[in-house]
Amino acid sequence: MEKRIETKADEMLMRLRREKKMNVLELQAALGVDRDVVDQWISIFEAHGLVELVYPPNPVEPPYVVIKDGQKPGTAKEV
């Protein structure tokens, strides 16, 4: 059986696929990594069209991340 190596970045994508949407603070806590690391991964995934970072209208709320469906920005992908 082939072994699969998974990283915290992989875990982040798996969580987002399962949850559809998570705020940045939830991701940081769930993964146990620094906020800067989560922000870097979001930037990389966003550049590759995998996720979208959304800033809510209320500035007190943290930004959240959604899985993109590859067709329309701002929509979560069903897995």
N, CA, C and O atoms as a MOPAC input file, in Angstrom:
PM7 MOZYME 1SCF
protein

 N      0.83800 1    -1.18200 1     0.00000 1
 C      0.00000 1     0.00000 1     0.00000 1
 C      0.88400 1     1.24600 1     0.00000 1
 O      1.87500 1     1.31600 1     0.72700 1
 N      0.52000 1     2.21000 1    -0.80900 1
 C      1.29800 1     3.43300 1    -0.94300 1
 C      1.05800 1     4.34200 1     0.24900 1
 O     -0.08600 1     4.59400 1     0.62900 1
 N      2.15700 1     4.83900 1     0.84500 1
 C      2.03100 1     5.77900 1     1.95200 1
 C      1.86000 1     7.17600 1     1.39400 1
 O      2.47600 1     7.54600 1     0.39400 1
 N      1.02700 1     7.93200 1     2.04800 1
 C      0.77800 1     9.29500 1     1.62000 1
 C      1.27500 1    10.25300 1     2.68600 1
 O      0.91600 1    10.13900 1     3.85800 1
 N      2.09200 1    11.18500 1     2.27400 1
 C      2.60500 1    12.18300 1     3.20100 1
 C      1.65800 1    13.37400 1     3.18700 1
 O      1.34600 1    13.91900 1     2.12800 1
 N      1.20600 1    13.77200 1     4.36200 1
 C      0.31700 1    14.91400 1     4.47200 1
 C      0.93900 1    15.95800 1     5.38900 1
 O      1.53000 1    15.63000 1     6.41800 1
 N      0.79900 1    17.19600 1     5.00300 1
 C      1.33900 1    18.31300 1     5.75900 1
 C      0.20100 1    19.07400 1     6.43400 1
 O     -0.97400 1    18.77800 1     6.21600 1
 N      0.55900 1    20.04100 1     7.24400 1
 C     -0.45700 1    20.90600 1     7.85900 1
 C     -1.20900 1    21.69300 1     6.78400 1
 O     -2.39800 1    21.97300 1     6.93700 1
 N     -0.52100 1    22.04800 1     5.70300 1
 C     -1.18900 1    22.74300 1     4.59200 1
 C     -2.23600 1    21.83400 1     3.95600 1
 O     -3.32800 1    22.28800 1     3.61300 1
 N     -1.90700 1    20.54900 1     3.79700 1
 C     -2.88700 1    19.58300 1     3.28600 1
 C     -4.08200 1    19.49900 1     4.23300 1
 O     -5.23500 1    19.46200 1     3.80100 1
 N     -3.78500 1    19.47100 1     5.51900 1
 C     -4.84500 1    19.39600 1     6.52500 1
 C     -5.76300 1    20.61900 1     6.43400 1
 O     -6.97800 1    20.50600 1     6.59200 1
 N     -5.17600 1    21.77000 1     6.18100 1
 C     -5.96700 1    22.98600 1     6.04000 1
 C     -6.95700 1    22.85300 1     4.88300 1
 O     -8.13600 1    23.17100 1     5.03700 1
 N     -6.48800 1    22.38700 1     3.73500 1
 C     -7.37900 1    22.20800 1     2.58600 1
 C     -8.45500 1    21.16500 1     2.86400 1
 O     -9.60900 1    21.35100 1     2.47700 1
 N     -8.09200 1    20.07200 1     3.53000 1
 C     -9.08000 1    19.03700 1     3.85700 1
 C    -10.15900 1    19.59000 1     4.78900 1
 O    -11.34400 1    19.31200 1     4.60700 1
 N     -9.74700 1    20.36700 1     5.77900 1
 C    -10.71400 1    20.97300 1     6.70400 1
 C    -11.64600 1    21.92400 1     5.96400 1
 O    -12.85600 1    21.92600 1     6.19400 1
 N    -11.07800 1    22.72700 1     5.07900 1
 C    -11.90800 1    23.66500 1     4.32600 1
 C    -12.88200 1    22.94000 1     3.40300 1
 O    -14.02200 1    23.37700 1     3.24000 1
 N    -12.44900 1    21.85300 1     2.80900 1
 C    -13.36300 1    21.08100 1     1.95800 1
 C    -14.51100 1    20.49900 1     2.77600 1
 O    -15.65400 1    20.44200 1     2.32200 1
 N    -14.18100 1    20.06900 1     3.98600 1
 C    -15.20600 1    19.46800 1     4.85400 1
 C    -16.14200 1    20.53900 1     5.42400 1
 O    -17.36000 1    20.36300 1     5.43000 1
 N    -15.57500 1    21.63900 1     5.89900 1
 C    -16.36400 1    22.67700 1     6.57500 1
 C    -16.95900 1    23.70300 1     5.61200 1
 O    -17.89500 1    24.41600 1     5.97300 1
 N    -16.43100 1    23.78200 1     4.40200 1
 C    -16.84700 1    24.73800 1     3.36500 1
 C    -16.35800 1    26.16000 1     3.62000 1
 O    -16.01900 1    26.88100 1     2.68100 1
 N    -16.32000 1    26.56600 1     4.89600 1
 C    -15.94000 1    27.93400 1     5.24500 1
 C    -15.40100 1    27.92600 1     6.67600 1
 O    -16.00900 1    27.33800 1     7.56900 1
 N    -14.26800 1    28.57600 1     6.88600 1
 C    -13.70800 1    28.70900 1     8.23500 1
 C    -13.05000 1    30.07000 1     8.35000 1
 O    -12.46000 1    30.56800 1     7.39100 1
 N    -13.15400 1    30.67400 1     9.54000 1
 C    -12.45400 1    31.93700 1     9.68300 1
 C    -10.98000 1    31.66400 1     9.97400 1
 O    -10.60000 1    30.56500 1    10.37700 1
 N    -10.18200 1    32.66900 1     9.76200 1
 C     -8.72900 1    32.52100 1     9.85300 1
 C     -8.29800 1    32.12400 1    11.26700 1
 O     -7.36400 1    31.33800 1    11.42800 1
 N     -8.96400 1    32.65300 1    12.28400 1
 C     -8.61500 1    32.31000 1    13.66200 1
 C     -8.92400 1    30.84500 1    13.97100 1
 O     -8.16800 1    30.19100 1    14.68900 1
 N    -10.03900 1    30.32400 1    13.43000 1
 C    -10.37600 1    28.90500 1    13.60100 1
 C     -9.31700 1    28.02300 1    12.94700 1
 O     -8.90400 1    27.01300 1    13.51600 1
 N     -8.88100 1    28.40800 1    11.75300 1
 C     -7.84400 1    27.63600 1    11.06300 1
 C     -6.55200 1    27.61800 1    11.85700 1
 O     -5.92400 1    26.57100 1    12.01600 1
 N     -6.16200 1    28.77200 1    12.35100 1
 C     -4.93900 1    28.86600 1    13.13600 1
 C     -5.00300 1    27.95000 1    14.35400 1
 O     -4.05200 1    27.21700 1    14.62600 1
 N     -6.10100 1    27.98600 1    15.08200 1
 C     -6.24800 1    27.15900 1    16.27900 1
 C     -6.30100 1    25.67600 1    15.93200 1
 O     -5.67300 1    24.85700 1    16.60300 1
 N     -7.04700 1    25.32800 1    14.88800 1
 C     -7.20700 1    23.92100 1    14.51000 1
 C     -5.88700 1    23.30300 1    14.04200 1
 O     -5.61600 1    22.13000 1    14.29900 1
 N     -5.07500 1    24.10200 1    13.35600 1
 C     -3.82000 1    23.58000 1    12.81200 1
 C     -2.64900 1    23.71000 1    13.77700 1
 O     -1.63800 1    23.02500 1    13.62700 1
 N     -2.78600 1    24.58500 1    14.76400 1
 C     -1.70800 1    24.77400 1    15.72900 1
 C     -0.47200 1    25.42700 1    15.12600 1
 O      0.65700 1    25.09100 1    15.48300 1
 N     -0.69800 1    26.36800 1    14.20200 1
 C      0.42200 1    27.08600 1    13.58600 1
 C      0.20100 1    28.58900 1    13.74500 1
 O     -0.90600 1    29.03400 1    14.04700 1
 N      1.26600 1    29.36500 1    13.53800 1
 C      1.18000 1    30.81600 1    13.65500 1
 C      0.25200 1    31.41100 1    12.60400 1
 O      0.06900 1    30.84200 1    11.52800 1
 N     -0.31500 1    32.53200 1    12.91800 1
 C     -1.21200 1    33.24200 1    11.99900 1
 C     -0.48400 1    33.58100 1    10.69600 1
 O     -1.07100 1    33.49900 1     9.61700 1
 N      0.79200 1    33.96100 1    10.79400 1
 C      1.56200 1    34.29200 1     9.58100 1
 C      1.63800 1    33.10700 1     8.62800 1
 O      1.57400 1    33.27900 1     7.41100 1
 N      1.77300 1    31.92000 1     9.17300 1
 C      1.85500 1    30.70400 1     8.34800 1
 C      0.52200 1    30.46600 1     7.64500 1
 O      0.49000 1    30.17900 1     6.44800 1
 N     -0.57400 1    30.58600 1     8.38600 1
 C     -1.90600 1    30.41200 1     7.79900 1
 C     -2.11000 1    31.44500 1     6.69200 1
 O     -2.62800 1    31.11200 1     5.62500 1
 N     -1.71100 1    32.68600 1     6.93300 1
 C     -1.85300 1    33.74100 1     5.92300 1
 C     -1.04600 1    33.42300 1     4.66500 1
 O     -1.51200 1    33.66500 1     3.55200 1
 N      0.15300 1    32.88600 1     4.83400 1
 C      0.98100 1    32.50700 1     3.67700 1
 C      0.31500 1    31.39700 1     2.87500 1
 O      0.26500 1    31.45900 1     1.64600 1
 N     -0.19400 1    30.38600 1     3.56200 1
 C     -0.86600 1    29.28500 1     2.86200 1
 C     -2.10300 1    29.77800 1     2.12500 1
 O     -2.36300 1    29.36800 1     0.99400 1
 N     -2.86500 1    30.65700 1     2.76800 1
 C     -4.05000 1    31.21300 1     2.11100 1
 C     -3.63900 1    31.94000 1     0.83400 1
 O     -4.27800 1    31.78100 1    -0.20600 1
 N     -2.58700 1    32.72900 1     0.90900 1
 C     -2.11100 1    33.46400 1    -0.27500 1
 C     -1.71600 1    32.51500 1    -1.40000 1
 O     -2.04300 1    32.75300 1    -2.56300 1
 N     -1.02200 1    31.45400 1    -1.05600 1
 C     -0.59200 1    30.47400 1    -2.05900 1
 C     -1.81000 1    29.77500 1    -2.66600 1
 O     -1.91700 1    29.66600 1    -3.88700 1
 N     -2.72100 1    29.30400 1    -1.82100 1
 C     -3.90700 1    28.60500 1    -2.30800 1
 C     -4.80600 1    29.53100 1    -3.12600 1
 O     -5.42300 1    29.10900 1    -4.10400 1
 N     -4.87300 1    30.79800 1    -2.71400 1
 C     -5.68300 1    31.76600 1    -3.43700 1
 C     -5.06900 1    32.03600 1    -4.82500 1
 O     -5.79500 1    32.15300 1    -5.81100 1
 N     -3.75500 1    32.13100 1    -4.89300 1
 C     -3.07000 1    32.35400 1    -6.16900 1
 C     -3.29300 1    31.19900 1    -7.14400 1
 O     -3.26500 1    31.38800 1    -8.36000 1
 N     -3.51400 1    30.00300 1    -6.59900 1
 C     -3.75900 1    28.82400 1    -7.43500 1
 C     -5.25600 1    28.56000 1    -7.66300 1
 O     -5.63200 1    27.54800 1    -8.25600 1
 N     -6.09700 1    29.47600 1    -7.18900 1
 C     -7.53200 1    29.35600 1    -7.43300 1
 C     -8.24200 1    28.31700 1    -6.59200 1
 O     -9.33400 1    27.87500 1    -6.94800 1
 N     -7.63600 1    27.91600 1    -5.47100 1
 C     -8.24100 1    26.87800 1    -4.63700 1
 C     -9.17200 1    27.43600 1    -3.56200 1
 O    -10.17000 1    26.80700 1    -3.20800 1
 N     -8.84300 1    28.60800 1    -3.05100 1
 C     -9.63300 1    29.21000 1    -1.98000 1
 C     -9.82800 1    30.68500 1    -2.26600 1
 O     -9.19000 1    31.26300 1    -3.14700 1
 N    -10.73100 1    31.27800 1    -1.49400 1
 C    -10.91900 1    32.72200 1    -1.55800 1
 C    -10.96800 1    33.25800 1    -0.13700 1
 O    -11.67500 1    32.71500 1     0.71200 1
 N    -10.21900 1    34.32100 1     0.12200 1
 C    -10.24000 1    34.99100 1     1.40900 1
 C    -11.28000 1    36.09900 1     1.33100 1
 O    -11.24200 1    36.94300 1     0.43600 1
 N    -12.21900 1    36.08200 1     2.29200 1
 C    -13.33200 1    37.02700 1     2.28400 1
 C    -13.28300 1    37.85500 1     3.56400 1
 O    -13.14500 1    37.32600 1     4.66700 1
 N    -13.39900 1    39.16700 1     3.38200 1
 C    -13.44200 1    40.07100 1     4.53000 1
 C    -14.89700 1    40.46500 1     4.77900 1
 O    -15.53100 1    41.07000 1     3.91500 1
 N    -15.43300 1    40.12300 1     5.96300 1
 C    -16.83500 1    40.45500 1     6.25300 1
 C    -17.03100 1    41.96400 1     6.37400 1
 O    -16.07900 1    42.69700 1     6.64000 1
 N    -18.26700 1    42.42700 1     6.17900 1
 C    -18.54900 1    43.86500 1     6.28000 1
 C    -18.27900 1    44.42600 1     7.67400 1
 O    -17.91600 1    45.59300 1     7.81800 1
 N    -18.45700 1    43.59800 1     8.69200 1
 C    -18.19600 1    44.02500 1    10.06300 1
 C    -16.70100 1    43.88700 1    10.33500 1
 O    -16.19500 1    42.76600 1    10.36700 1
 N    -15.98100 1    44.98400 1    10.53100 1
 C    -14.53300 1    44.90700 1    10.70900 1
 C    -14.08200 1    44.20700 1    11.99600 1
 O    -12.90100 1    43.89700 1    12.15300 1
 N    -15.01600 1    43.96000 1    12.90700 1
 C    -14.68000 1    43.25500 1    14.14200 1
 C    -14.55100 1    41.75300 1    13.88800 1
 O    -13.80800 1    41.06100 1    14.58400 1
 N    -15.27600 1    41.25600 1    12.89000 1
 C    -15.22600 1    39.83500 1    12.56300 1
 C    -13.95000 1    39.50800 1    11.79200 1
 O    -13.50700 1    40.28800 1    10.95000 1
 N    -13.35800 1    38.33400 1    12.09000 1
 C    -12.14600 1    37.95100 1    11.35400 1
 C    -12.48100 1    37.53500 1     9.92400 1
 O    -13.59200 1    37.07900 1     9.65600 1
 N    -11.53000 1    37.68900 1     9.00800 1
 C    -11.76400 1    37.21700 1     7.64400 1
 C    -11.95700 1    35.70600 1     7.64700 1
 O    -11.51500 1    35.01200 1     8.56300 1
 N    -12.62200 1    35.20900 1     6.61200 1
 C    -12.82700 1    33.76900 1     6.50300 1
 C    -12.40100 1    33.28600 1     5.12400 1
 O    -12.24700 1    34.06800 1     4.18600 1
 N    -12.21800 1    31.97900 1     5.03200 1
 C    -11.73500 1    31.35600 1     3.80700 1
 C    -12.77900 1    30.35800 1     3.32700 1
 O    -13.33400 1    29.60200 1     4.12300 1
 N    -13.04400 1    30.35700 1     2.02200 1
 C    -13.95700 1    29.39200 1     1.42000 1
 C    -13.23800 1    28.66600 1     0.28700 1
 O    -12.33900 1    29.21400 1    -0.35000 1
 N    -13.64800 1    27.44000 1     0.05100 1
 C    -13.14200 1    26.66900 1    -1.08800 1
 C    -13.81800 1    27.21100 1    -2.33400 1
 O    -15.03000 1    27.42300 1    -2.33900 1
 N    -13.04300 1    27.43900 1    -3.39900 1
 C    -13.61900 1    27.90700 1    -4.66000 1
 C    -14.02700 1    26.72200 1    -5.51300 1
 O    -13.40900 1    25.65800 1    -5.46000 1
 N    -15.07400 1    26.91900 1    -6.30000 1
 C    -15.54900 1    25.84100 1    -7.16800 1
 C    -14.89300 1    25.87300 1    -8.54500 1
 O    -15.17200 1    25.01600 1    -9.38400 1
 N    -14.02600 1    26.85000 1    -8.78300 1
 C    -13.32500 1    26.92200 1   -10.05100 1
 C    -14.09600 1    27.63900 1   -11.14100 1
 O    -13.57600 1    27.84600 1   -12.23700 1
 N    -15.34700 1    28.02400 1   -10.84900 1
 C    -16.14300 1    28.70500 1   -11.87300 1
 C    -16.54300 1    30.11300 1   -11.46200 1
 O    -16.40100 1    31.05700 1   -12.23900 1
 N    -17.04900 1    30.25400 1   -10.22700 1
 C    -17.49900 1    31.56500 1    -9.78600 1
 C    -16.80100 1    31.92500 1    -8.48800 1
 O    -16.88200 1    31.15700 1    -7.53000 1
 N    -16.11200 1    33.07100 1    -8.41200 1
 C    -15.51800 1    33.49400 1    -7.15300 1
 C    -16.59600 1    33.70500 1    -6.09200 1
 O    -17.70300 1    34.15700 1    -6.38800 1
 N    -16.24700 1    33.36700 1    -4.85300 1
 C    -17.16400 1    33.58500 1    -3.74300 1
 C    -18.12400 1    32.46600 1    -3.46200 1
 O    -18.97900 1    32.59500 1    -2.58500 1
 N    -18.00900 1    31.34300 1    -4.19700 1
 C    -18.89600 1    30.22600 1    -3.92500 1
 C    -18.10700 1    29.06300 1    -3.37300 1
 O    -16.99800 1    28.79100 1    -3.83200 1
 N    -18.65300 1    28.38400 1    -2.41000 1
 C    -17.97500 1    27.23800 1    -1.80200 1
 C    -18.18800 1    25.99800 1    -2.64100 1
 O    -19.24000 1    25.83700 1    -3.25800 1
 N    -17.20800 1    25.12800 1    -2.67000 1
 C    -17.26400 1    23.90400 1    -3.44700 1
 C    -17.82800 1    22.76900 1    -2.60900 1
 O    -17.40700 1    22.57800 1    -1.46800 1
 N    -18.75900 1    22.02500 1    -3.14700 1
 C    -19.28600 1    20.84000 1    -2.46800 1
 C    -18.34900 1    19.68300 1    -2.71900 1
 O    -17.93000 1    19.45300 1    -3.85400 1
 N    -18.02500 1    18.96800 1    -1.69700 1
 C    -17.14300 1    17.79800 1    -1.84400 1
 C    -17.89400 1    16.56600 1    -1.45400 1
 O    -17.34400 1    15.46600 1    -1.50300 1

